[in-house]
Amino acid sequence: MDLGDVIFLLRDGIFQILMLVSPILGTALVVGLLVAIFQATTSIQEQTLTFVPKFFSILGVLALLGAWMLASLRGYTFKIFEMIPQVAR
């Protein structure tokens, strides 16, 4: 295994992480921004008002995209396990 293979594995791993985490972080960001705008306009500063909508929106994204995330992670894992004989040489 040479340096190019290691760089490929690292680049592919980072891309996989970003691809799996971005829907969850994007949803939390949008919901958090909407709740912050709502709190600023109504002067309601309740702590649970920020936590509960984010929590349920993240659960919803995981319910909708969980199968795709698991399939993508499984494919990446299979690709890494198929590369084990190349590493052993």
Backbone as a ProteinNet text record, in pm:
[ID]
protein_1_A
[PRIMARY]
MDLGDVIFLLRDGIFQILMLVSPILGTALVVGLLVAIFQATTSIQEQTLTFVPKFFSILGVLALLGAWMLASLRGYTFKIFEMIPQVAR
[TERTIARY]
85	0	90.3	68	152.3	78.9	145.9	91.4	-37.9	-48.7	-169.7	-292	-274.5	-385.8	-430	-333.8	-366	-441.2	-394.8	-462.3	-602.9	-618.8	-751.8	-845.1	-795.4	-878.1	-917.3	-823.2	-854.3	-953.3	-930.7	-1021.5	-1161.4	-1168.9	-1298.9	-1368.4	-1292.5	-1350.3	-1404.5	-1330.8	-1378.2	-1501.8	-1502.3	-1619.8	-1740.9	-1719.4	-1828.6	-1885.6	-1800.1	-1844.7	-1926.3	-1875.2	-1947	-2081	-2086.2	-2209.8	-2314.8	-2272.8	-2367.5	-2412	-2327.2	-2358	-2429.2	-2408.8	-2463	-2615.2	-2694.7	-2839.9	-2882.8	-2817.9	-2853.5	-2813	-2689.7	-2644.2	-2720.6	-2753.6	-2830.8	-2969.2	-3032.8	-3165.3	-3158.8	-3061.1	-3046.8	-3018.2	-2939.6	-2908.6	-3032.6	-3109.6	-3229.4	-3333.2	-3357.3	-3456.4	-3409.8	-3282.4	-3229.5	-3242.1	-3217.6	-3232.3	-3377.4	-3468.8	-3611	-3658.7	-3614.3	-3653	-3591.2	-3467.3	-3403.3	-3475.3	-3516.8	-3593.4	-3726.7	-3791.7	-3918.3	-3899.7	-3793.9	-3768	-3734	-3662.8	-3626.5	-3748.4	-3840.3	-3957	-4060.3	-4068.6	-4170.7	-4114.8	-3985.5	-3918.7	-3943.4	-3965.9	-3978.4	-3840.4	-3783.8	-3650.4	-3655.7	-3736.4	-3750.2	-3645.1	-3571.3	-3464.6	-3516.1	-3629.6	-3682.3	-3736	-3766.1	-3815.2	-3706.2	-3581.3	-3472.4	-3437.5	-3451.5	-3407.4	-3508.3	-3633.1	-3734.3	-3754.1	-3768.2	-3784.4	-3662.7	-3543.1	-3422.3	-3418.8	-3452.7	-3449.8	-3544.7	-3667.5	-3764.3	-3734.8	-3678.3	-3642.8	-3526.1	-3430	-3319.2	-3368.8	-3459.9	-3518.9	-3593.6	-3662.9	-3733.5	-3639.2	-3528.4	-3429.5	-3367.9	-3339	-3284.5	-3385.3	-3513.5	-3615.6	-3629	-3618.7	-3631.9	-3507.9	-3392.2	-3268.1	-3181.8	-3231.1	-3150.4	-3113.6	-3205.2	-3175.8	-3068.9	-3079.3	-2978.3	-2841.7	-2840.2	-2714.6	-2649.4	-2730.1	-2677.3	-2626.3	-2698	-2653.4	-2523.6	-2511.5	-2389.4	-2271.1	-2292.6	-2186.2	-2148.1	-2247.3	-2219.7	-2137.1	-2169.8	-2092.4	-1948.6	-1929.6	-1793.6	-1716.4	-1782.4	-1716.7	-1678.2	-1767	-1734.1	-1614.7	-1610.2	-1498.2	-1367	-1369.8	-1248.3	-1206	-1304.2	-1270.2	-1219.4	-1264.4	-1212.5	-1068.8	-1025.6	-888.8	-789	-836.1	-744.8	-638.3	-668.1	-560	-451.5	-488.3	-387.8	-296	-351.9	-271.5	-175.4	-217.3	-135.2	-13.8	-16.9	97.5	214.2
-116.6	0	123.8	209.3	327.3	450.8	562.7	687.2	727.7	700.5	734.3	660.1	532.9	455.6	509.7	549.1	604.4	736.9	820.7	947.6	923.5	824	790.5	746.8	661.4	615.6	730.5	818.4	932	1027.2	1057.6	1147.6	1088.4	959.5	893.2	884.5	862.5	857.3	992.3	1098.5	1232.1	1268.9	1233.5	1259.9	1182.6	1059.5	977.5	1039.8	1087	1151.5	1275.8	1359.7	1482.4	1453	1349.7	1314.7	1261.9	1189.1	1132.1	1233.2	1327	1420.1	1546.1	1582.5	1710	1720.1	1615.2	1633.8	1660.8	1596	1614.7	1754.2	1794.2	1926.3	2037.4	2017.9	2118	2136.5	2026	2034.1	2104.1	2068.3	2132.7	2281.5	2317.6	2458.2	2537.1	2483	2553.6	2565.2	2456.7	2460.9	2553.1	2550.2	2639.9	2785.5	2814.8	2952.2	2998	2910.6	2946.5	2969.1	2882.9	2899.3	3026.4	3057.4	3179.5	3303.7	3301.3	3414.6	3426.7	3314.6	3316.1	3370.6	3327.6	3376	3524.1	3570.9	3712.6	3800.8	3751.7	3834.8	3834.1	3725.9	3717.2	3741.8	3755.9	3775.3	3659.9	3540.7	3420.7	3355.7	3343.7	3287.4	3155.3	3065.1	2933.7	2838.7	2769.1	2680.2	2556.7	2504.3	2383.7	2415	2538.9	2577.2	2560.7	2570.5	2549.1	2401.6	2325.5	2186.8	2094	2103.4	2007.4	2008.5	2122.9	2117.6	2060.8	2094.1	2037.8	1886.5	1841.4	1698.7	1621.8	1670.4	1599.1	1612.3	1723	1735	1642.6	1629.2	1537.1	1392.6	1359.4	1225.2	1199.8	1301.6	1287.8	1265.3	1339.1	1321	1181.9	1136.6	1001.1	895	917.9	822.4	820.7	938	944.9	896.6	934.9	906.6	798.8	736.8	637.2	518	470.9	355	390	509.5	552.5	568.4	625	643.2	509.3	414.3	282.4	210.8	222.3	158.9	221.4	352.2	419.4	378.8	371.6	330.6	184	101.6	-40.2	-56.3	19.5	13.9	57.4	162.7	209.1	104.8	42.4	-61.4	-180.6	-222.8	-333.5	-298	-172.3	-129.7	-136.4	-98.3	-103.7	-248.6	-336.8	-476.9	-544.6	-499.5	-555.9	-512.4	-404	-356	-422.9	-505.3	-569.3	-654.6	-734.9	-810	-721	-602.1	-511.2	-458.1	-437.1	-387.4	-494.6	-620.1	-730.1	-755.4	-710.8	-734.3	-649.4
0	0	0	-95.7	-105.8	-53.6	-65.2	-11.8	-82.3	-211.1	-285.4	-234.3	-197.4	-142.5	-7	74.8	206.6	192.2	100	76.3	23.7	-65.2	-116.9	-4.3	85.4	197.5	289.4	320.1	407	341.1	212.9	142.3	132.3	100	89	225	331.2	465.5	510.2	482.9	518.8	438.3	309.4	226.6	278.1	319.3	373.1	500.7	588.6	712	681.3	591.8	556.9	491	408.6	340.8	439	540.6	636.1	741.8	777.2	884.9	835.3	709.4	660.9	665.8	637.4	652	796.5	890.7	1031.2	1078.2	1046.4	1088.9	1018.7	891.7	819	877.6	913.1	974.4	1109.9	1190.9	1321.9	1306.5	1205.6	1182.6	1141.7	1049.2	1002.1	1112.9	1184.6	1292.9	1404.4	1437.8	1539.7	1499.9	1372.8	1325.7	1330.9	1289.4	1295.1	1438.3	1530	1670.2	1728.2	1690.9	1740.4	1688.9	1563.7	1509.5	1582	1606.3	1679.8	1820.7	1888.5	2024.5	2025.6	1926.4	1922.5	1896.1	1813.9	1782.9	1894.6	1969.1	2074.4	2214.6	2229.1	2358.4	2454.9	2401.6	2484.9	2491	2609.7	2625.6	2701.8	2657.1	2720.7	2663.6	2750.4	2706.1	2633.6	2679.8	2614.1	2475.4	2449.3	2316.9	2211.5	2250.1	2154.1	2140.1	2246.8	2245.9	2179	2214	2169.4	2018	1950.8	1805	1732.4	1780.1	1719.1	1736.4	1855.1	1884.8	1792.8	1781	1698.6	1549.2	1507.6	1366.6	1331.1	1420.8	1396.5	1395.6	1486	1483.1	1352.9	1302.1	1175.5	1058.9	1056.7	949.6	957.5	1078.5	1093.3	1050.6	1077.3	1034.5	882.4	820.5	674.8	601.1	648.7	577	641.4	747.7	818.3	732.8	650.1	564.6	461.6	403.6	306.6	374	494.6	566.2	597.8	641.8	674.5	550.2	437.9	313.8	263.5	274.8	232.5	318.7	448.7	539.7	519	490.4	463.1	335.5	232.1	108.2	128.3	205.4	234.3	315.1	410.1	490.3	404.5	313.6	223.4	135.4	89.4	5.3	82.5	209.2	290.4	314.6	343.1	366.3	239.8	122.8	-1.5	-27.4	34.4	16.5	111.4	203.6	300.5	232.8	128.8	64.8	2.8	-44.4	-99.4	10	127.9	239	287.3	281.3	332.1	242.6	118.1	28.3	60.3
[MASK]
+++++++++++++++++++++++++++++++++++++++++++++++++++++++++++++++++++++++++++++++++++++++++

